[in-house]
């Protein structure tokens, strides 16, 4: 087999690899994008033996620092960092090639706001990549790249320019002349081989870790025999980078210094969109066949002017910008939704929501397209990308459903938001910024992404007061974090005092009917639909007094005759949202919190216009926040049931708190919950989620509720009648005489809002468990995508810990290597402690890491003792039978130096020893030990202080042992002072 493989490789190398059609023969013969992609992959796979891998999903696996996969190398980070499990498939890779789906929107790499403004930015792109992990290096990488570009793709050589790292004296790095000479040997003219500094031609993964010089290949779109060297790396659209070859040969340490890596790697990346632009002889990627079918579909769907590639002032009405935005964004939506990222309210989901809403706005307001255009483009995207990424074809219907549902949800808000902006602009003084309060309301209540607000204002020649907006955002963050001042400010507006309550009752103001908060149902496609609610303002409450009217800017509580807002109670956070006056529908009154006082539901708002008693209002709950609370509240019931099932019926709930982000449950426990019990609890919850049990809810007389066997939480005060929530078992069955149904499932009295089926929880994992006081424990859990992300991160951390364990088992005879391993253990321990992962897994990993830390410390101590013994042996013949030993000796650390001192004293009883060790940094280490026979006249701490003072340093310790440090300039004086001091005490 080995001989056959060698023969196959020789044949491949002997047969010239040729491009099937030249890009220089005219537009009619331009190669399609699919062929260009496939040629790249086959070139490296068939000619140079690279393993062809599929693209990783754009949702990062186990990397909480990334919103999206934004580079081809993301999935190979463990190889570069040395954390890949030695027995994993990843660790076996040597040569790899793939086309990676990438998204750059949000986070450090964010192209979202630039998309549409020019003809080359994208949020989704494909990265063609080739890698060598400890196999070939610079010469082979450069040669392969040059062969592919000039011989296979047949790009004219005179249009290509290559760059190399020009060196950095501050880091002690010379120019990468090796790379320069390779390009010259390949026939690149010297005038096309250009040096550039660190910022352009030195790649780093982060502040620390793998790094190295890189070599970029640039293409001159103009050509014609000119020399365009002066335009390279100058931001010119005529001369663009198409390929980056990174040579990973160093590791940047914490102190900033660079150390050579034991293995060298190659990481190359070339954007498919740019390559296709070159090979199809275009100036914009939007003019290539990756985009033209989508642009044609947009034109067909909106029936407006055709796409012309215009930008800036030439693009009247921003029509061409809209084409580019919609075409780009629908590609991103297709890829992300397929890979499990859905429009949502945090992290990557929030960014995708912004992308979708930005696209919807351009469809509706700029292209004047009918509703549904965006989803109608999905089949075209699948046609363009489906061959390369077959998962798109499988999920096309789901993608269209998600886009349509979100479009419908945003369109009504978009129209209302547009009217609000129009009305606000009409009321503004000339040359003033758009008020931050209105923008914040659009952002928080109507779900307008900030960049969309900026764009809509920019079209009107107006700027947002960004400083004031950021201040509001900061105040909101503090409020969510539980700022005491925010709480005090709220109390005066939402908590009715006893006098106000009495006045309301004496004036026959009826209690608020809040039953509409339970008016929701499952729609045709399984989505939750919340019924609208119209109400009348009955009273306003401000500064502890009832009022008939409030003016703009005044903070107050609003009491209505009815509401669909959930007031904070039963451990569940209150709803948020907004209300509008029916007579002024372009004015939003954001509802910040909701509280229940004596039967009255008080909605806290800051009035943006005059609000009076008698006004008719329509209420809009923040549906995403409500649904998240419903999910977590139902999950809390599941968790409570699972804890009782695993820990025993004596386990009683002592409190809970449910927010949109997470859930918290306090309960009785005789001892800390073990790893096995945590796993069992999660498994019980998972089983109920998978069964997708119906959630049964009914109002029953309180006396009847008390007869239910196994009912939870009967020690609290409940209204009569009371709501009962049963998971999987109809309430009628629970109430049957002698029924034990409540013993087999979760049955609780609860006024909260819940899911209608348990399957919508999707997943649950406990991310924290600790004892509050003896006998009471607290668990914190997350659900849905957050839970899945926590599990993914946990798996990745487990692999890192496993890899570290194997490296520790292999051992080392080098103290620096063992110290680095010890440092890695410490750093990984911090990550495991502070990262949201399953708590059972955290406990397991912490146990392993604790043992590894002990092993590392023991190994370091043993190696230091061995080194100290050797150094002491070298000094003994020189100072035999002397009462005082003062000398210098090389030692890497104060710990080793002290061990040398200890060893000398053990070998020479009655001798006092002081040693100095000069360091490369200019520091001098000092360690000493005084014989107990010389106490108390002779003190080690006094000795060390006297010596280190001569070196302008400090010291301290006990009468027997002491240590310190100082400056090398005073070392000779210090040695003299050491002897003089000792002799004066003996």
N, C-alpha and C positions, 0 to 999 in steps of 0.2 A: 504493500500500500504506500509506504514511504517513497519507494522508487517511482511509482506511478505518479505521485503528487509532484515529485521533483521534475519529472518529464513534462507534466501538464504546465508547470510554472515556466519551464524553459520555452515551451511552445508559445505560451502567452507573451513572453518577453520577445520572442523572435518575430511574432506577427504584429506589424504596426496597427495600432488602435486608431481607427479613423472615424471622424464625424460624418454622419450620413448626408448632411447638406450644409453648404457654407453660408454663414450669415452675410457674406459680402456680395452675394449675387443678386441682390434686390429683394424687395419686401415680399414678393410672391413666394420666395423659397426660404423665408425665415423659419427656423425650427420652432415648433410649439414648446411651450413651457414644460409640459409633461416629458417631452423627449430630452430637454435640457437637464431636468432633474434626474431622470433615469440614467442619462449618460454619466453624470457625476458619480452616482452610486455604483454603476457597473464598472467604471474606470478603476475605482479604488478596490472594489470587491474582486473583479476578475483579473485585472492586470497586476495588482500589488497585494493580493491576499488579505484584504481587510474584511472583517466580519461585519455584515450588514445588519444593522439593528433598526427596529421600528422606532418611530418617534415616541417619546414619553408623553403622557398627558400634560396639558398646560397647567393643571393644578399641581404645585410642587409636592413631592412626597417627603414628608417629614422635615421640611425646612420652614419653620414658622417665621423666618425673616423675609421670605419671598411671598409676594402676592400671586405672581404667575411665574412660570418658567420663562425666563427672558433671554436665555442663551443656550446654545447647544451643549455647553459643558456642565450645566446644572446637575444632570443625572450622574455625572462622573466625579463630582466633588469628593466622595469618599476615597477614590483612588488617589487624587492629588493630595488629599490631606493625610493619607496613610491610614485611614480608619476603616477601609473596606475589610470585611471579614475574610481572613485568609482562605477559608473554604467556600466562600461565596462565588457565584458565577462572575460577579463584577471583578473580583480579584484575578480571574483567569484571562481577562481581556488584554490583548497586546496591540492589535491593530483593529480599529473600528471605524465605520463610516455610517452616516445616517442623514436624514433630512428632518430636522427638529421643528415642531410647531412652537412658535414663540409669541408672547404678548408683552408689549411694553406700554403699560398704562398704569399709572399709580406707582408709588414708591420712588426709588432712586432713578430708575430708567422710565421716564414718562413722556411719551410722544402724543398723548391724547389731545392736548389743546392745540398742537400744531397741525393735526390731521385736517386736511381740507384747505388750509391756508396756502399750501404750496403743492407741488406735484410729485412729492417723493416721500413724505412721512406716512407711516402706517402704525396702527396699533397691533395688528397681527402680521407676522411675516414668517417666512420659512428660512431656517439657517442650515445651509449645506455644510456639514462638518466632517473632518477626518482627524483621527487621533492615533498617536503612538504612545503606549504606556510602557516606558522602559525598553522600547525596541529601537527603532531608527531615530535619528535626530535631524539636525539642520540640513545637512547636504541632501539627504533623501527627500525631506519635506519640500525643500525649494525646487528640487529637480522634478518631483511629481507635479507640483503646482504649475511650473513653467511648461511642462509637457502637455498637461491638460488644456491650459489656456491657449497655447500657441500652435500645438500640433493637432489636438483633438477638436477644440472649439474654433481653431484657426483665427484667433484674434490677432490682428497685425502687431508685430513686436514693437514697432515704433510708436504705438499708442500706449504702451505699458511703461510704468515707472515703478520702481521698487524702493522702499525705504528700509533703513536699518537703524539700530540704536547707536547714537553718537557718543555715548558715555556720559558719566556724571562724576566729576572729581569729588564732590561733597560726599558721595557714597563709596568712593574709592573704586568706581567701576570704569573700566576702559571701554572704548568704542568696540562694538561687536564686529571687528574686522574679519573674523571667520565668516560671518554671514555675508559681508560685503564681497569677500573674495569668491564665495560660492556663486553669487549672482554674476560676477564678472566672468568666471569660468563657464557659466552657462550661456555666455554670449550677450548678456545685457550690456549696452554701451555704458561707459563710466558716467556719462552725462545724465543717465537715467537711473543711477544708483545713488540715493540721497540719504545723508545722515540726519537724524532728528533727535531731539532731547527726550528726557524722561517722560514728559507728559504725553508725548505722541507715540513713543516706541518702547515703552516698558509697561508690561501688563502685570497687574496685581489683583489677586482674588479679594483681598480685604486689607485691613490695617496690619494684619499679621498673616503668615502662611505662605503657600507657594506663589512664586512670581518669576518673572524673567523677561528678557528682551523679546521684542516682536519685530516682524518684518511685514509691511503692508504692500499690497500690489494695487496701484491706482491706474485708472483708465482715462484717457483723454478723448472726450466725445468729439472734439473738433478735428484733431489730426491734421492731415494735409502737409505733413513733413515738418511742422513747427516743433520747437522745443518748449514744452509746457512745464518744465521743472519748477519754475518760480510759482506755479499755481498749486502745486501739491501741498496738501494740508492747510490750505488757505481759505477753505469754505467756498471755493468756486464750484458752481453747478456744472461747469464744463469738465472739471477734473475730479473724479470721485474715487474713493476707495472701494474696491470690490472684494478683496480677500485679505484676511489677516492671519499670519502664521505666528503663533506664539510658542516660544521655546522656554519651557518651564524648567529652570535649572537652579533656582535659589529658593530659600525660605527666609522670609522676613521675620525676625525674632521680635519679642516684646520691646526690647531696648532700641529697635530700629535698625540693627545691623543685619547684614545679609550673610547667610551661610549656604554653601553649596549643598544641593540635594544629592543623596546617594544614587537616585535614579533620575534620569532626564526624561521629560515627556514633551510631546508635541500636541498642540490644540489649535486646529485651524478652523476658521469659520467664514463662509461666504454667503451673503444674503441672496436668495434665489431671485427676488424681485429685481435687484440691481443687475444681476448676471443676465436675466432675461431681457432687461432693457437694453443692455449692450448687444446681445446676440440677435435681437430683433431690430436693431438699428433705430431705437427710439430714444427720446430724451426724458421721458417720464414713464414710470412703471404703470401709471394709469392708462397708458396707450398700448400696453402689452396684452396678450391674450389671457393673462391672469385676471384682468379687470374689464376688458372690453365687453365680454358677454354680460357681465353684471350691469355695466353702464347702459348697454342696449336694453336690458330688461327693465331698468329704471325708466328709460325714455318711453318704452312701450307702455309701462304702467301709469306714468303721470301725464303722458301726452303733451308735454311741454317742449321747450326748445331742446335741441340735441346738445350733448356734451361737446364743448369746443376746447377744453384745456386751458381756459382763461383763468388768470389770478389777479388779485389786487383790484385796482380801480377799473381795470378792463372788464372785470367780472361783474357786470351790472346786476344788482339784485342778488348777488351771491349764489346764482344758480349753479355755476360750475363747482363752486365750493361744496354746495349741497350734494351734487353728484358724487364727489370724492368722499365726503363724510359717510354717506349712506353705503356706498360700495365697500369702503374699508370696514365700517362698523358691522355690517351684516356678516362679513367673513369672520370677524372676531366673535360675534354672537354665536355663530354656528359651531365654531371650534370649542369655545368655552362651555356651552350648554352640553355638547356631546361629551366633554370630559368631566361633567358633573359640577360645573360652576353655574349657578343660576342667579339671576338678578335678585339682590337682597339688600341687607342693611348694615353690613359690616365687612371689612376686609375686601377680598377679591370680589365678593358678591355685590358689595356697594359700588365698586368701580364698574362692574358689568352693568349695573342698573343705570349708572351715569351714561355709559356708552349707548345703551338702548334708548334712553330718553333723549339723548342728543340726536340720535338718528331719527326718532319719531318726530322731533320738533322740525328738523330739516325737511322731512317728507311732507309734513302737514303744512307748515307755514311758508316754506320757501319754494318747494316743488309743487305745492297745492295738490298733492297726490291723494287719492281716495284711501280711506282706512283699509289696512291690510296689505299695503304695498310692500312693507318691510318683510313680512313673512312670505309673501309671494316670490321673493328673490331667493329663498332658501334652495329650491330645486336647481337654480342656476349655479349657486355656490357649490352645491354637491356635484354638479356636472363638471365644474372646473377642478375641484380638489378631491373628489371622491375616489379616483383611482389611486392616488397617493395615500389617502387616509380613509380606508373603507368604513371606518366607524361612523363617518358622517352619513353615509348612505343608509345605514341601519337606523339612525336616529332622526331622520329628516322630519317625520311627522311630529315627533316630540318637540323638536326645535321650533317648528311653526306654531305649535300650540302655546309654548312658553312666550314666544314673541307676541302673538296675538293677545294673550291674556294681559301682558304687561302694557301693551299699546293701549288697549281699552281703558285700563286703569289710569294711564297718564293723560290721555287726550282731554278728558273733562278738566283735569287740573291745569293742563297747558292753556286751555282757553281762559280759564279763570285767572291764571297767572298773567297772561298777556293783558287782560283788562286791568288788572291791578297795576302793572307797570305803566300802561298808557295813562291811567288816572293819576298816578303819582307824578309822572313826568309833567303832566299839564299843570299840576299844583306847585311844581318846583320853581324856585327863583332862578333866573339865568345864571349860567356859569357856576352852578353848585353841583356837588356830588350827589349821587342817588343815595337816599337815606338807608343806613345799614339796618334799621329796624324792619323796614319793608322787605329788604333782601333776605333777612334772617327768617322772616315769616314764610317767604316763598321757599326757602331752603328747608326749613324744619317742618312745615305743614303741608306744602304741596309737593315736596320731594324734588324741587328743582336743583340739579347739580350747580355748584357755584360757577363752574366754567360756562354753563349754559346761561346763567344770569348775566355774567360778564359779556358774553357774546351778544345777547339780546340788547344790552345797554350800549355796547360798542356800535351796533347798527344804528343807534339813535344819536351817536356822538356823545355819549354820557359815560362817566366813570362812576364806579361804586366807591363809597367811602370805606376802603378796605381796612383801615386802622380800627374804625368803629365796629366793623363786622367781626374782625378778629377778637376784639374785646368782648363782644357778645358771645362768641364761641367759647372763650376762656371762662366767662361767667357760667355758661351752661355746663361746661365740664366740671367746674367746682361744685355746682349744684348737684350734679349727678353723683359726684364723689362724696356728697353728704356734708357740704360746708355748713358749719353751725350758724353762720350769719344768714345764709339763705333760708335756713329753717326758721330762724327768728322772724325774718321778714314775712314769711308765709303765714305764720301763726295769726297775725292781726287781720288777715284777709279771708282765711278759709275756715278757721275754727270759731264757730259762733259762740259768743259768751252767753251766760245764763240770762242776762237781761234781754239780749236780742232774741233769744229763743222764746222767751215769755211774750215779747212784743209780737213776734210772728204768730204765735198761737192765739193771742188775744185779738189780733186782726183777722183771724180765720184764714190765714195763708195756708193752703193745704200742703201736706208733706209731698215730696217729689215722688212721682211714679217712675221708678228706675227699672221696671220690668223690660223695657226695650233693649237693655244691655244684653239680654239673653236671646234676642231676635236675630239668629243667624242660622244658616243651613248650608249643606253641601251642594255645590252647583253641578252642572252636567259633567264637567271634566274633573270633578273631585276637589275643586277649589272652594274655599269658604266665601260665602256671600253674606254681607252684613246689611240688614235692613236700614233704610234712612229714617231719620227721626226729626220731626218738626216740633218746636216748643215755643212757649211764651215766657218772657222774663217776668217773674213775679216780684223779685226784690233784688237789690244790690247791697253788698256789704263791704264797707271800707273803714279802716281805722276803728274797728270795734263799734261801728254804728251802722244801722240800716239806712240806705239812701235810695232815692227815686231815680237818680241820674248820676252818671260819671262822665268826665270829659277825657279828651285825648291824653294819653300818657299816664293816666291814673291806673294803679293796680287795684284790683278789687275781686270780690267773690260774686258769682252770679248764681242766683237761685231760680230754677225753672220749674214749670209745672210737671215736666217729664224729661227724661234724658236716656240716651243709650250709652252714656259714659259710665265706666265702672269706677266707683269710688274706692280708694284704698281701704281694704278691710280683709280679714281672714288671711293675712299674710301675703296677699297679692297686691302688687304695685298698681297704682291708679292708671287709667287710660290717659293718653294725650291725644291731641288733635286740634280742631278749630271749629268755630261757629261763624256763620254769616247772617247778617240781617237780610230778610227777604226784600226789604225796600232798597237795600244797597248791596247788591250781590258781589260787587268788586271790592268789598272790604272784608278782610279776615280778622277775626278775633282769636288768636292762638290760645288754646286751653293748655296751661302748663301743668296743673295737677287738679285732682278731684278728691273731695273729702265728704264724709257723711257725718252730719251733726244733728241729732234729735229727729231723724227722719228726713231732713233736708239735705239734698246733694248740692254742695257748693263747688262751683267751677272757678278756678283761679285764672284770671286773664289780666292782660295789660291792654286797656282800651286804646284802639288806634283812632277811633272817632267817638262821638257822643253815643252813649248807650242808655236807654231809658226803660223803666218799667212799662210793660205792655208791648214792647218790641217783639215781633215774631222772628224767630231764628231757626236756622237749619243746622243740625249738628253733624260733624264728620269726624268719626273716630280714626285715629292712626291705625289702620287695619293690620299692618305688618307687626307693629308693637303689640297689639291686642292678641294676634294669632300666636306670637312668640310666648306671651304670658300664658295663654291657654295651653299651649304645648307643655310648658314647664310646670303648670299647675297640675295637669293630668299626670305628668311624669312624677311629680311629688307624691301623689296618691299611690302610684305604682311602687315607688321607692319605699314608702312607708309600709306597704303590704309586704314587699320583699324582705325588708329588715325584720319584720315580725316572723315571717316564714323561716328565715335563716337563723336568727338569734333567739327565737322563742316568743311565745305569746305575752311574756312579761315585758317585752320591749314596748314602751309607750312613747308616743310623740310628745315633745316638750316645747315645740315651737317650729315655725317654718317661715320662710320668706321667698317669694316668687317674683322675679323680674323677667324682662325680655331676654336678658343675657344669661342668667343661670338660676339655679334653685338651691335653697339651703334648708336642711332639716336637722333639728336637734332632737335627741332621743335618749331614753334611759339605757344604760349598759353597765354591766357589772365589771367588765374589763375591756381593754382596747380591742377594736375589731381586727381580726387577723387577716393576713393576705388571702387565705383560702375563703374566709367568710365574705370579704369584699368581692371576690370573683363570683361566689355563689349568688350574692345579692344582685350583681349585674346580670347574671344568667337568668334569674327569675324574671327580671324586668324585660330582658330581651325576648324571652319566650312569649310574654303577653303582647309585646309589640308585634312580634311575627304573626301571632294569631289574629291581629287586627280586630280585637274585641270591640263590640259596640259599647259606648258609654251611655248608661241609662240614668236619667235625671228626673226627679219628680218632687212635688211639694206634698208633704204629708203632715198630719197632726203630730205635734211634739210627743204626746203621750204614746202614740203608736211607734214612733221612732225608738223610744226607750226600750221597747220590747224586742228589738232586733238583736239576735245573738251575735256576739263578736263585733258589734259596731264600735268604730274608733271614736275617740275624743268626745265622750259624753260629759266630761267634767267642765265644759265651757258653757257660757250663756248663749242660748239660741232663741230666735224668734219663733212664734207659733202662728201658722204652720212653718215647717222647716224644710229646706231643700236637702234631699238625699242623693248622693252620687254613687252609683254601683257600676263596676267595670265588668262587663261580660255577662252579668246576670240581671234580668229584668227586675225592677223594683217590686213588682207584684210577687215574684218568687221569693224575694228576700223577706217580704212581710208575711208570708204564709206561716201559720202557726207551727212551731217546732222546727222551722226551716234552719238548716245549718249552712245555707248558701253563703252567708256573709263571712263564714269562717274560711271559705275556700277562695275568696277573691277580695278585692278592695271595696269596702262599703264605708262611706264616711258622710257625715253631715257637713255641708260646705256651701257657702254662698258665692264661691268663685265661678269664673267662666272656664269651661272645659272644652276639650276636643270632643267630637262626636264618635270618633273611632281611634283606638290606641295606635294604629299603624302610622299615623302622622307624626308620632314622636320620632320615628326612624331609628334612633339610637340613643343610648344613655350611658355615660361613664362618670364614675365618681372621681373627681380630680383632687379632692382634699378630704381628710378625715383626721380629727384630733379631739382630745378630751378637753372640754371647757372647764369642768370641775370634776372631782371624783364622782363617777356614776352617771355623768352626762356627756355624750359625744356629739360632735357636729360634723355632718358631711356636706360637701358642696359638690354639685353635679352639673353637667352640661348635656345638652341634647342635640339631635340632628347633626348638621354638618360640623358643628363645634366638637361634638363627641367623636365623630369620625376622624377629624383632624387631630384630636388628642391621641387617638389610637395610632394613627400613622406616625406621629412624632415619637410616641413611645416605642414603636417598633424600631425606628431609626436609632434612637438612643440606646436601645438594647443591643443592636448590632455594634455600635461604637464601644459599649462596655465590654462586649464579648471579644471584640478585636483587641482592646486594651489588655484584657485578661490573658489572651494568647501571647501577646508580646511580653507581658510580665513573666509568664511561665518560661519563655525562652531565656530569660535572664540576661545579665550583662556584667562585664567586668569593669565597665567604665562608670565612674561616679557621675560625670555630667549626664550620661545617657539615663542612668537611674533617676537622677534629679529631674530630668525632663519628663520621664514617665510619671514621677510623683506629682509634678506640676500638672500634667495632663489629667491625672486622677482628681486633683483638687478642682480644676476647672470644670471637668465633667460632672463632678459632684454638685457644684453650684448650678449648672444647667439643669440637672435632673431635679434638684430641689425647687427651682424657680419656674420651671416650664409646666404648662398644663398638659399632663399626661395621666393615664389611669393611676389612681392612688395605689392599687395593689402592685402595679408594675414599679411605681416609684419606690415603694418599700423594698421590693426585691432588688432593684438596682442599687439602692442605697446600702443594702447589706453587702452586696458584692463589692461596691466601691470602698466601703469601710475596710473590708478584708484586704483589698488591693493596696489601700493606703498603708495599712500595717505592714504588708509584705514589702512595699517599697521602702518604708522607713527602716525596717529591719535590714534590708539589703544595703541601703546607703550607710547605715551605721556600721555594718560588717565591713564594707569596702573601705570606709574611712578609718576603721581600726587597723585594717591591714596596711593601708598607706601610712598611717601614723606610726605603726610599729617599724616599718621599713625606714622612715625618716629618723626615728629615734635611734635606731641601730647605727645610722650613719654618723650621729652626733656623739654617741657614747665613748668611742676611743679618744675623741678630742678632749672630753671633759671628765675623764675618769677620776673618781675619788675627790672631786671638788665640792665644797659646801654650797657654792652658788654657780649656776650655769646661766650665762647671758649670751645669746647668739641670734643670728638670723637664719631663716630657712624658708624655702619656697613652699607655699601651701595655698590651695585654691579657695579655702574658706576658713573662717574663724573656728568652725566646728572641728576641722581637721587639725588646726594649729593647737587647739586646746587638748585634743587627744594626744598629740605628740608630747605636750607638756606633762600630761597625766602619766604617760608611759615612761618618760624619763624619771619622774619622781618614784614610780613603782620600782624601776630597776636600780635606782640610787637612793635608798632610804636615807632620810635626814638631809637631802639636798633640796634647795629651793631653786626653781627654774623660771626664767622669763625669756620668751622668744618673740622676735619680731618677724613679720613676713611682708615684704614689699609687694604691692600689686601693680598690674599693668596700668591701672587707672591713676596711679600716683598716690593711692592710699596705702598706709602701712597698718597691718593688723598686729595686735598685741595680746598675748595670753601669758598668765603666770600662775604659779602655785607655790605656796610657802610651806615648808616643813612644819608639822605641828609642834616639833621641839622648839621652834623659834617664837611661838606665840606666848604672850600677846604683844611682845616688843616689836616683832616684825609682822606687818599686816600686808596681805596680798593686794587689798584694795588701795591702800596708801601707796604701795609700790607702783601699781599700774597707773594711778593718777599722776604720780611724779614723773613717770616716763612719758605718758601721753601728753602731758602739759608741755613738755619740751618739743613736741611735734604739733602743737596747737590743736590738740584733739581732746577727747573725753574718754573716761574709763569708769568702771564700777564693778562691784562684786562683794565678796565676803572676805573675812580675814584669811581664809585658806586659798580660795581661787578668785581670780578676777580677770577681766578682759576689757579691751578698748581699741581705739584706732586713732590715727593721726595722719599728718602730712609727711611725705617722703623727704621733704627738704630738711626736716629736723631729725632724721633718723640717726645720724652719727652722734649728735648731742644726746639723743635719747639713750643710746647704748652706753655712753659714758655715765649718764645720770643713773642708769639702772644699776651699774656696778657700784657707783659711789653710794647710792641709797642703801643697797644691801649691806655693804661693808660697814656703814654707820650703825646698822641695827644688829650686827652679829658680834 
